[in-house]
Amino acid sequence: MAQDVLHSVPSAAKFLGGISAWTVRSWLSQGRLRRTKIGSRTMIRQSELERFLAECEEAQATPLKRLS
């Protein structure tokens, strides 16, 4: 099994396309992203970031249902 790369919050923000680290922290507190604690540090697994991106892409590809 391949090892999963761990990203810091700023590194995760950069991986997600250069968004704000504050946005990543907000998504962590909302539960949209899962954190991995290493001592007192908050880290995010690359596989979690890839899951999040795939989920976002899927949501964009799914057309919204119109309310009648």
PyMOL Python script that loads the backbone (N, CA, C, O; Angstrom):
from pymol import cmd

cmd.read_pdbstr("""\
ATOM      1  N   MET A   1       0.845  -1.175   0.000  1.00  0.00           N
ATOM      2  CA  MET A   1       0.000   0.000   0.000  1.00  0.00           C
ATOM      3  C   MET A   1       0.892   1.241   0.000  1.00  0.00           C
ATOM      4  O   MET A   1       1.827   1.338   0.795  1.00  0.00           O
ATOM      5  N   ALA A   2       0.604   2.183  -0.887  1.00  0.00           N
ATOM      6  CA  ALA A   2       1.386   3.407  -0.993  1.00  0.00           C
ATOM      7  C   ALA A   2       1.101   4.320   0.180  1.00  0.00           C
ATOM      8  O   ALA A   2      -0.015   4.357   0.700  1.00  0.00           O
ATOM      9  N   GLN A   3       2.120   5.058   0.592  1.00  0.00           N
ATOM     10  CA  GLN A   3       1.932   6.004   1.689  1.00  0.00           C
ATOM     11  C   GLN A   3       1.188   7.228   1.185  1.00  0.00           C
ATOM     12  O   GLN A   3       1.373   7.666   0.050  1.00  0.00           O
ATOM     13  N   ASP A   4       0.349   7.767   2.045  1.00  0.00           N
ATOM     14  CA  ASP A   4      -0.442   8.944   1.718  1.00  0.00           C
ATOM     15  C   ASP A   4       0.330  10.190   2.149  1.00  0.00           C
ATOM     16  O   ASP A   4       0.789  10.270   3.288  1.00  0.00           O
ATOM     17  N   VAL A   5       0.475  11.150   1.258  1.00  0.00           N
ATOM     18  CA  VAL A   5       1.158  12.406   1.568  1.00  0.00           C
ATOM     19  C   VAL A   5       0.274  13.227   2.505  1.00  0.00           C
ATOM     20  O   VAL A   5      -0.940  13.302   2.319  1.00  0.00           O
ATOM     21  N   LEU A   6       0.891  13.836   3.504  1.00  0.00           N
ATOM     22  CA  LEU A   6       0.165  14.718   4.411  1.00  0.00           C
ATOM     23  C   LEU A   6       0.453  16.166   4.037  1.00  0.00           C
ATOM     24  O   LEU A   6       1.600  16.537   3.789  1.00  0.00           O
ATOM     25  N   HIS A   7      -0.597  16.979   4.000  1.00  0.00           N
ATOM     26  CA  HIS A   7      -0.465  18.399   3.677  1.00  0.00           C
ATOM     27  C   HIS A   7      -0.816  19.237   4.899  1.00  0.00           C
ATOM     28  O   HIS A   7      -1.744  18.910   5.639  1.00  0.00           O
ATOM     29  N   SER A   8      -0.080  20.306   5.106  1.00  0.00           N
ATOM     30  CA  SER A   8      -0.474  21.304   6.102  1.00  0.00           C
ATOM     31  C   SER A   8      -1.659  22.077   5.524  1.00  0.00           C
ATOM     32  O   SER A   8      -1.994  21.915   4.350  1.00  0.00           O
ATOM     33  N   VAL A   9      -2.285  22.906   6.336  1.00  0.00           N
ATOM     34  CA  VAL A   9      -3.419  23.697   5.845  1.00  0.00           C
ATOM     35  C   VAL A   9      -2.997  24.599   4.678  1.00  0.00           C
ATOM     36  O   VAL A   9      -3.690  24.618   3.660  1.00  0.00           O
ATOM     37  N   PRO A  10      -1.882  25.349   4.782  1.00  0.00           N
ATOM     38  CA  PRO A  10      -1.480  26.170   3.625  1.00  0.00           C
ATOM     39  C   PRO A  10      -1.149  25.342   2.382  1.00  0.00           C
ATOM     40  O   PRO A  10      -1.451  25.749   1.261  1.00  0.00           O
ATOM     41  N   SER A  11      -0.527  24.180   2.586  1.00  0.00           N
ATOM     42  CA  SER A  11      -0.196  23.312   1.461  1.00  0.00           C
ATOM     43  C   SER A  11      -1.473  22.750   0.825  1.00  0.00           C
ATOM     44  O   SER A  11      -1.561  22.646  -0.398  1.00  0.00           O
ATOM     45  N   ALA A  12      -2.446  22.392   1.640  1.00  0.00           N
ATOM     46  CA  ALA A  12      -3.729  21.898   1.128  1.00  0.00           C
ATOM     47  C   ALA A  12      -4.434  22.990   0.330  1.00  0.00           C
ATOM     48  O   ALA A  12      -5.020  22.720  -0.718  1.00  0.00           O
ATOM     49  N   ALA A  13      -4.374  24.222   0.828  1.00  0.00           N
ATOM     50  CA  ALA A  13      -4.995  25.347   0.124  1.00  0.00           C
ATOM     51  C   ALA A  13      -4.366  25.523  -1.257  1.00  0.00           C
ATOM     52  O   ALA A  13      -5.063  25.776  -2.240  1.00  0.00           O
ATOM     53  N   LYS A  14      -3.053  25.385  -1.320  1.00  0.00           N
ATOM     54  CA  LYS A  14      -2.356  25.492  -2.599  1.00  0.00           C
ATOM     55  C   LYS A  14      -2.736  24.333  -3.520  1.00  0.00           C
ATOM     56  O   LYS A  14      -2.964  24.537  -4.712  1.00  0.00           O
ATOM     57  N   PHE A  15      -2.804  23.119  -2.975  1.00  0.00           N
ATOM     58  CA  PHE A  15      -3.184  21.928  -3.741  1.00  0.00           C
ATOM     59  C   PHE A  15      -4.585  22.076  -4.319  1.00  0.00           C
ATOM     60  O   PHE A  15      -4.855  21.605  -5.423  1.00  0.00           O
ATOM     61  N   LEU A  16      -5.477  22.726  -3.578  1.00  0.00           N
ATOM     62  CA  LEU A  16      -6.863  22.896  -4.015  1.00  0.00           C
ATOM     63  C   LEU A  16      -7.032  24.075  -4.978  1.00  0.00           C
ATOM     64  O   LEU A  16      -8.156  24.501  -5.243  1.00  0.00           O
ATOM     65  N   GLY A  17      -5.945  24.591  -5.491  1.00  0.00           N
ATOM     66  CA  GLY A  17      -6.030  25.609  -6.528  1.00  0.00           C
ATOM     67  C   GLY A  17      -5.694  27.005  -6.065  1.00  0.00           C
ATOM     68  O   GLY A  17      -6.036  27.982  -6.731  1.00  0.00           O
ATOM     69  N   GLY A  18      -5.024  27.112  -4.927  1.00  0.00           N
ATOM     70  CA  GLY A  18      -4.601  28.433  -4.463  1.00  0.00           C
ATOM     71  C   GLY A  18      -5.676  29.178  -3.697  1.00  0.00           C
ATOM     72  O   GLY A  18      -5.683  30.409  -3.669  1.00  0.00           O
ATOM     73  N   ILE A  19      -6.588  28.435  -3.072  1.00  0.00           N
ATOM     74  CA  ILE A  19      -7.615  29.085  -2.262  1.00  0.00           C
ATOM     75  C   ILE A  19      -7.005  29.550  -0.946  1.00  0.00           C
ATOM     76  O   ILE A  19      -5.848  29.248  -0.657  1.00  0.00           O
ATOM     77  N   SER A  20      -7.759  30.267  -0.167  1.00  0.00           N
ATOM     78  CA  SER A  20      -7.296  30.778   1.112  1.00  0.00           C
ATOM     79  C   SER A  20      -7.177  29.654   2.138  1.00  0.00           C
ATOM     80  O   SER A  20      -7.997  28.736   2.165  1.00  0.00           O
ATOM     81  N   ALA A  21      -6.149  29.735   2.980  1.00  0.00           N
ATOM     82  CA  ALA A  21      -6.013  28.789   4.094  1.00  0.00           C
ATOM     83  C   ALA A  21      -7.204  28.914   5.032  1.00  0.00           C
ATOM     84  O   ALA A  21      -7.608  27.937   5.663  1.00  0.00           O
ATOM     85  N   TRP A  22      -7.766  30.114   5.125  1.00  0.00           N
ATOM     86  CA  TRP A  22      -8.956  30.319   5.967  1.00  0.00           C
ATOM     87  C   TRP A  22     -10.147  29.523   5.442  1.00  0.00           C
ATOM     88  O   TRP A  22     -10.956  29.028   6.227  1.00  0.00           O
ATOM     89  N   THR A  23     -10.258  29.398   4.130  1.00  0.00           N
ATOM     90  CA  THR A  23     -11.331  28.606   3.535  1.00  0.00           C
ATOM     91  C   THR A  23     -11.153  27.135   3.898  1.00  0.00           C
ATOM     92  O   THR A  23     -12.123  26.457   4.235  1.00  0.00           O
ATOM     93  N   VAL A  24      -9.914  26.637   3.832  1.00  0.00           N
ATOM     94  CA  VAL A  24      -9.639  25.254   4.207  1.00  0.00           C
ATOM     95  C   VAL A  24      -9.982  25.034   5.679  1.00  0.00           C
ATOM     96  O   VAL A  24     -10.597  24.025   6.024  1.00  0.00           O
ATOM     97  N   ARG A  25      -9.595  25.962   6.546  1.00  0.00           N
ATOM     98  CA  ARG A  25      -9.920  25.840   7.974  1.00  0.00           C
ATOM     99  C   ARG A  25     -11.431  25.837   8.195  1.00  0.00           C
ATOM    100  O   ARG A  25     -11.938  25.104   9.044  1.00  0.00           O
ATOM    101  N   SER A  26     -12.137  26.647   7.439  1.00  0.00           N
ATOM    102  CA  SER A  26     -13.592  26.692   7.540  1.00  0.00           C
ATOM    103  C   SER A  26     -14.196  25.357   7.131  1.00  0.00           C
ATOM    104  O   SER A  26     -15.086  24.846   7.811  1.00  0.00           O
ATOM    105  N   TRP A  27     -13.722  24.785   6.025  1.00  0.00           N
ATOM    106  CA  TRP A  27     -14.232  23.490   5.563  1.00  0.00           C
ATOM    107  C   TRP A  27     -13.915  22.388   6.571  1.00  0.00           C
ATOM    108  O   TRP A  27     -14.708  21.462   6.743  1.00  0.00           O
ATOM    109  N   LEU A  28     -12.757  22.480   7.242  1.00  0.00           N
ATOM    110  CA  LEU A  28     -12.422  21.511   8.285  1.00  0.00           C
ATOM    111  C   LEU A  28     -13.406  21.620   9.447  1.00  0.00           C
ATOM    112  O   LEU A  28     -13.885  20.606   9.955  1.00  0.00           O
ATOM    113  N   SER A  29     -13.705  22.840   9.863  1.00  0.00           N
ATOM    114  CA  SER A  29     -14.622  23.018  10.998  1.00  0.00           C
ATOM    115  C   SER A  29     -16.053  22.628  10.631  1.00  0.00           C
ATOM    116  O   SER A  29     -16.821  22.222  11.503  1.00  0.00           O
ATOM    117  N   GLN A  30     -16.420  22.743   9.363  1.00  0.00           N
ATOM    118  CA  GLN A  30     -17.756  22.349   8.895  1.00  0.00           C
ATOM    119  C   GLN A  30     -17.852  20.840   8.652  1.00  0.00           C
ATOM    120  O   GLN A  30     -18.948  20.309   8.472  1.00  0.00           O
ATOM    121  N   GLY A  31     -16.707  20.151   8.647  1.00  0.00           N
ATOM    122  CA  GLY A  31     -16.707  18.721   8.380  1.00  0.00           C
ATOM    123  C   GLY A  31     -16.671  18.367   6.905  1.00  0.00           C
ATOM    124  O   GLY A  31     -16.799  17.196   6.547  1.00  0.00           O
ATOM    125  N   ARG A  32     -16.500  19.350   6.053  1.00  0.00           N
ATOM    126  CA  ARG A  32     -16.429  19.071   4.610  1.00  0.00           C
ATOM    127  C   ARG A  32     -15.116  18.388   4.252  1.00  0.00           C
ATOM    128  O   ARG A  32     -15.058  17.608   3.301  1.00  0.00           O
ATOM    129  N   LEU A  33     -14.057  18.681   5.014  1.00  0.00           N
ATOM    130  CA  LEU A  33     -12.764  18.019   4.883  1.00  0.00           C
ATOM    131  C   LEU A  33     -12.446  17.333   6.206  1.00  0.00           C
ATOM    132  O   LEU A  33     -12.786  17.843   7.274  1.00  0.00           O
ATOM    133  N   ARG A  34     -11.788  16.169   6.132  1.00  0.00           N
ATOM    134  CA  ARG A  34     -11.390  15.446   7.339  1.00  0.00           C
ATOM    135  C   ARG A  34      -9.931  15.733   7.651  1.00  0.00           C
ATOM    136  O   ARG A  34      -9.077  15.700   6.765  1.00  0.00           O
ATOM    137  N   ARG A  35      -9.657  16.012   8.909  1.00  0.00           N
ATOM    138  CA  ARG A  35      -8.299  16.326   9.337  1.00  0.00           C
ATOM    139  C   ARG A  35      -7.633  15.092   9.924  1.00  0.00           C
ATOM    140  O   ARG A  35      -8.298  14.149  10.353  1.00  0.00           O
ATOM    141  N   THR A  36      -6.306  15.118   9.932  1.00  0.00           N
ATOM    142  CA  THR A  36      -5.487  14.135  10.624  1.00  0.00           C
ATOM    143  C   THR A  36      -4.606  14.919  11.572  1.00  0.00           C
ATOM    144  O   THR A  36      -3.854  15.793  11.141  1.00  0.00           O
ATOM    145  N   LYS A  37      -4.689  14.619  12.864  1.00  0.00           N
ATOM    146  CA  LYS A  37      -3.888  15.335  13.853  1.00  0.00           C
ATOM    147  C   LYS A  37      -2.557  14.611  14.045  1.00  0.00           C
ATOM    148  O   LYS A  37      -2.529  13.402  14.277  1.00  0.00           O
ATOM    149  N   ILE A  38      -1.476  15.342  13.950  1.00  0.00           N
ATOM    150  CA  ILE A  38      -0.133  14.849  14.233  1.00  0.00           C
ATOM    151  C   ILE A  38       0.389  15.728  15.367  1.00  0.00           C
ATOM    152  O   ILE A  38       0.866  16.840  15.139  1.00  0.00           O
ATOM    153  N   GLY A  39       0.292  15.215  16.586  1.00  0.00           N
ATOM    154  CA  GLY A  39       0.599  16.046  17.746  1.00  0.00           C
ATOM    155  C   GLY A  39      -0.430  17.160  17.802  1.00  0.00           C
ATOM    156  O   GLY A  39      -1.632  16.899  17.850  1.00  0.00           O
ATOM    157  N   SER A  40       0.036  18.397  17.795  1.00  0.00           N
ATOM    158  CA  SER A  40      -0.889  19.530  17.813  1.00  0.00           C
ATOM    159  C   SER A  40      -1.167  20.072  16.404  1.00  0.00           C
ATOM    160  O   SER A  40      -1.965  20.994  16.236  1.00  0.00           O
ATOM    161  N   ARG A  41      -0.510  19.497  15.403  1.00  0.00           N
ATOM    162  CA  ARG A  41      -0.662  19.988  14.030  1.00  0.00           C
ATOM    163  C   ARG A  41      -1.856  19.358  13.338  1.00  0.00           C
ATOM    164  O   ARG A  41      -2.134  18.171  13.512  1.00  0.00           O
ATOM    165  N   THR A  42      -2.553  20.153  12.560  1.00  0.00           N
ATOM    166  CA  THR A  42      -3.637  19.668  11.711  1.00  0.00           C
ATOM    167  C   THR A  42      -3.068  19.416  10.330  1.00  0.00           C
ATOM    168  O   THR A  42      -2.522  20.318   9.696  1.00  0.00           O
ATOM    169  N   MET A  43      -3.198  18.189   9.873  1.00  0.00           N
ATOM    170  CA  MET A  43      -2.725  17.802   8.548  1.00  0.00           C
ATOM    171  C   MET A  43      -3.908  17.218   7.774  1.00  0.00           C
ATOM    172  O   MET A  43      -4.891  16.772   8.365  1.00  0.00           O
ATOM    173  N   ILE A  44      -3.799  17.227   6.467  1.00  0.00           N
ATOM    174  CA  ILE A  44      -4.859  16.687   5.611  1.00  0.00           C
ATOM    175  C   ILE A  44      -4.198  15.741   4.618  1.00  0.00           C
ATOM    176  O   ILE A  44      -3.248  16.099   3.922  1.00  0.00           O
ATOM    177  N   ARG A  45      -4.732  14.523   4.573  1.00  0.00           N
ATOM    178  CA  ARG A  45      -4.182  13.519   3.654  1.00  0.00           C
ATOM    179  C   ARG A  45      -4.490  13.898   2.205  1.00  0.00           C
ATOM    180  O   ARG A  45      -5.555  14.437   1.905  1.00  0.00           O
ATOM    181  N   GLN A  46      -3.540  13.606   1.312  1.00  0.00           N
ATOM    182  CA  GLN A  46      -3.756  13.918  -0.095  1.00  0.00           C
ATOM    183  C   GLN A  46      -4.960  13.149  -0.632  1.00  0.00           C
ATOM    184  O   GLN A  46      -5.707  13.672  -1.459  1.00  0.00           O
ATOM    185  N   SER A  47      -5.153  11.925  -0.175  1.00  0.00           N
ATOM    186  CA  SER A  47      -6.316  11.148  -0.633  1.00  0.00           C
ATOM    187  C   SER A  47      -7.620  11.840  -0.230  1.00  0.00           C
ATOM    188  O   SER A  47      -8.610  11.763  -0.959  1.00  0.00           O
ATOM    189  N   GLU A  48      -7.630  12.516   0.923  1.00  0.00           N
ATOM    190  CA  GLU A  48      -8.816  13.269   1.352  1.00  0.00           C
ATOM    191  C   GLU A  48      -9.044  14.465   0.437  1.00  0.00           C
ATOM    192  O   GLU A  48     -10.185  14.761   0.082  1.00  0.00           O
ATOM    193  N   LEU A  49      -7.979  15.154   0.051  1.00  0.00           N
ATOM    194  CA  LEU A  49      -8.101  16.287  -0.867  1.00  0.00           C
ATOM    195  C   LEU A  49      -8.607  15.821  -2.236  1.00  0.00           C
ATOM    196  O   LEU A  49      -9.437  16.486  -2.855  1.00  0.00           O
ATOM    197  N   GLU A  50      -8.104  14.679  -2.700  1.00  0.00           N
ATOM    198  CA  GLU A  50      -8.547  14.142  -3.986  1.00  0.00           C
ATOM    199  C   GLU A  50     -10.011  13.719  -3.913  1.00  0.00           C
ATOM    200  O   GLU A  50     -10.757  13.919  -4.872  1.00  0.00           O
ATOM    201  N   ARG A  51     -10.435  13.134  -2.781  1.00  0.00           N
ATOM    202  CA  ARG A  51     -11.842  12.768  -2.596  1.00  0.00           C
ATOM    203  C   ARG A  51     -12.718  14.004  -2.634  1.00  0.00           C
ATOM    204  O   ARG A  51     -13.773  14.006  -3.269  1.00  0.00           O
ATOM    205  N   PHE A  52     -12.282  15.056  -1.956  1.00  0.00           N
ATOM    206  CA  PHE A  52     -13.029  16.307  -1.906  1.00  0.00           C
ATOM    207  C   PHE A  52     -13.167  16.910  -3.300  1.00  0.00           C
ATOM    208  O   PHE A  52     -14.250  17.356  -3.676  1.00  0.00           O
ATOM    209  N   LEU A  53     -12.080  16.927  -4.068  1.00  0.00           N
ATOM    210  CA  LEU A  53     -12.122  17.467  -5.432  1.00  0.00           C
ATOM    211  C   LEU A  53     -13.059  16.650  -6.319  1.00  0.00           C
ATOM    212  O   LEU A  53     -13.824  17.215  -7.100  1.00  0.00           O
ATOM    213  N   ALA A  54     -13.001  15.325  -6.202  1.00  0.00           N
ATOM    214  CA  ALA A  54     -13.877  14.471  -7.004  1.00  0.00           C
ATOM    215  C   ALA A  54     -15.337  14.713  -6.633  1.00  0.00           C
ATOM    216  O   ALA A  54     -16.205  14.736  -7.506  1.00  0.00           O
ATOM    217  N   GLU A  55     -15.610  14.893  -5.346  1.00  0.00           N
ATOM    218  CA  GLU A  55     -16.972  15.176  -4.887  1.00  0.00           C
ATOM    219  C   GLU A  55     -17.468  16.511  -5.441  1.00  0.00           C
ATOM    220  O   GLU A  55     -18.626  16.628  -5.842  1.00  0.00           O
ATOM    221  N   CYS A  56     -16.605  17.501  -5.464  1.00  0.00           N
ATOM    222  CA  CYS A  56     -16.970  18.816  -6.001  1.00  0.00           C
ATOM    223  C   CYS A  56     -17.222  18.744  -7.506  1.00  0.00           C
ATOM    224  O   CYS A  56     -18.168  19.347  -8.013  1.00  0.00           O
ATOM    225  N   GLU A  57     -16.369  18.005  -8.216  1.00  0.00           N
ATOM    226  CA  GLU A  57     -16.553  17.852  -9.660  1.00  0.00           C
ATOM    227  C   GLU A  57     -17.853  17.126  -9.966  1.00  0.00           C
ATOM    228  O   GLU A  57     -18.555  17.478 -10.914  1.00  0.00           O
ATOM    229  N   GLU A  58     -18.176  16.116  -9.169  1.00  0.00           N
ATOM    230  CA  GLU A  58     -19.411  15.369  -9.357  1.00  0.00           C
ATOM    231  C   GLU A  58     -20.627  16.263  -9.124  1.00  0.00           C
ATOM    232  O   GLU A  58     -21.613  16.180  -9.858  1.00  0.00           O
ATOM    233  N   ALA A  59     -20.556  17.110  -8.111  1.00  0.00           N
ATOM    234  CA  ALA A  59     -21.658  18.020  -7.810  1.00  0.00           C
ATOM    235  C   ALA A  59     -21.862  19.029  -8.945  1.00  0.00           C
ATOM    236  O   ALA A  59     -22.995  19.398  -9.255  1.00  0.00           O
ATOM    237  N   GLN A  60     -20.768  19.469  -9.558  1.00  0.00           N
ATOM    238  CA  GLN A  60     -20.887  20.416 -10.669  1.00  0.00           C
ATOM    239  C   GLN A  60     -21.440  19.744 -11.913  1.00  0.00           C
ATOM    240  O   GLN A  60     -22.120  20.391 -12.709  1.00  0.00           O
ATOM    241  N   ALA A  61     -21.162  18.456 -12.097  1.00  0.00           N
ATOM    242  CA  ALA A  61     -21.617  17.735 -13.297  1.00  0.00           C
ATOM    243  C   ALA A  61     -23.078  17.334 -13.188  1.00  0.00           C
ATOM    244  O   ALA A  61     -23.724  17.086 -14.206  1.00  0.00           O
ATOM    245  N   THR A  62     -23.610  17.265 -11.976  1.00  0.00           N
ATOM    246  CA  THR A  62     -24.993  16.854 -11.773  1.00  0.00           C
ATOM    247  C   THR A  62     -25.907  18.056 -11.944  1.00  0.00           C
ATOM    248  O   THR A  62     -25.774  19.034 -11.207  1.00  0.00           O
ATOM    249  N   PRO A  63     -26.833  18.009 -12.899  1.00  0.00           N
ATOM    250  CA  PRO A  63     -27.738  19.146 -13.092  1.00  0.00           C
ATOM    251  C   PRO A  63     -28.703  19.277 -11.899  1.00  0.00           C
ATOM    252  O   PRO A  63     -29.135  18.279 -11.322  1.00  0.00           O
ATOM    253  N   LEU A  64     -29.016  20.481 -11.560  1.00  0.00           N
ATOM    254  CA  LEU A  64     -29.952  20.736 -10.468  1.00  0.00           C
ATOM    255  C   LEU A  64     -31.381  20.463 -10.928  1.00  0.00           C
ATOM    256  O   LEU A  64     -31.747  20.773 -12.062  1.00  0.00           O
ATOM    257  N   LYS A  65     -32.176  19.887 -10.047  1.00  0.00           N
ATOM    258  CA  LYS A  65     -33.582  19.664 -10.365  1.00  0.00           C
ATOM    259  C   LYS A  65     -34.339  20.965 -10.175  1.00  0.00           C
ATOM    260  O   LYS A  65     -34.120  21.691  -9.205  1.00  0.00           O
ATOM    261  N   ARG A  66     -35.211  21.243 -11.091  1.00  0.00           N
ATOM    262  CA  ARG A  66     -36.030  22.452 -10.977  1.00  0.00           C
ATOM    263  C   ARG A  66     -37.232  22.180 -10.105  1.00  0.00           C
ATOM    264  O   ARG A  66     -37.859  21.124 -10.193  1.00  0.00           O
ATOM    265  N   LEU A  67     -37.542  23.135  -9.273  1.00  0.00           N
ATOM    266  CA  LEU A  67     -38.743  23.024  -8.451  1.00  0.00           C
ATOM    267  C   LEU A  67     -39.941  23.462  -9.255  1.00  0.00           C
ATOM    268  O   LEU A  67     -39.892  24.494  -9.926  1.00  0.00           O
ATOM    269  N   SER A  68     -41.016  22.702  -9.204  1.00  0.00           N
ATOM    270  CA  SER A  68     -42.223  23.031  -9.967  1.00  0.00           C
ATOM    271  C   SER A  68     -43.109  23.944  -9.172  1.00  0.00           C
ATOM    272  O   SER A  68     -44.176  24.335  -9.645  1.00  0.00           O
TER     273      SER A  68
END
""", "prot")
cmd.dss("prot")
cmd.show_as("cartoon", "prot")
cmd.util.cbc("prot")
cmd.orient("prot")
